[in-house]
């Protein structure tokens, strides 16, 4: 420190006139860390002074000419990235909500479908009891649990089902019980080739009697109709009631075609069931007639 002040005393330079020379002379005697710190402080003060005096306006203008567009681009890019991130988050939330809504909708549809089925079954029960007088017929409802050649129902010997009992849907003949197990039964359908039932058709001009034969598929054939008996397309065909357990007047189907030849004693008619067996969900067995 003494060396520095001696330089000023021996020279003709003034501290107030040459501060930079004084600063250089002064820092020569400082440690290296303090030299760096002192330089940074002095340089910062110098830039601050130049900025106040307006000496840095032009350099700032030149620099901002390049930095402002870059800053704007970074700002817009940040906004875009933020919006995209927000969109992804919202999209994921929407997907989750959509899945939840779909699940709820599916549950509601299933519930609605079950309610409709229950209402339809209740209507079938009421209609069947109205068609077939419960004072005459002891009706036992059963659910259809399978169909191939035979119709399978969920009622068996434990429920009072027996061989030969008639199965109906409303006032329509479905078939007769052919096989019974404790909790299920098989029904021989009217369209089965082994099915033969005495029937009659009815129209304004009279009746025609015959034997209703099952055919493969959904068609039935009314055979052994006397040639002079009147039968025509659209006539309804009913059970004749001569087979013991099958009551008279059950609806068997509707005539769709009359087959006759002039020289033959008998004629035939094609009959179509009113209901298709594969569409049945609930049927009834007649326990007593």
Secondary structure as GFF3:
##gff-version 3
##sequence-region A 1 289
A	DSSP	alpha_helix	2	10	.	.	.	ID=ss1
A	DSSP	alpha_helix	19	27	.	.	.	ID=ss2
A	DSSP	alpha_helix	32	52	.	.	.	ID=ss3
A	DSSP	alpha_helix	57	131	.	.	.	ID=ss4
A	DSSP	beta_strand	139	147	.	.	.	ID=ss5
A	DSSP	beta_strand	151	153	.	.	.	ID=ss6
A	DSSP	three_ten_helix	157	159	.	.	.	ID=ss7
A	DSSP	beta_strand	166	169	.	.	.	ID=ss8
A	DSSP	beta_strand	172	180	.	.	.	ID=ss9
A	DSSP	beta_strand	185	189	.	.	.	ID=ss10
A	DSSP	beta_strand	196	203	.	.	.	ID=ss11
A	DSSP	beta_strand	206	214	.	.	.	ID=ss12
A	DSSP	beta_strand	219	226	.	.	.	ID=ss13
A	DSSP	beta_strand	236	239	.	.	.	ID=ss14
A	DSSP	beta_strand	251	259	.	.	.	ID=ss15
A	DSSP	beta_strand	266	272	.	.	.	ID=ss16
A	DSSP	three_ten_helix	277	279	.	.	.	ID=ss17
A	DSSP	beta_strand	282	286	.	.	.	ID=ss18
###
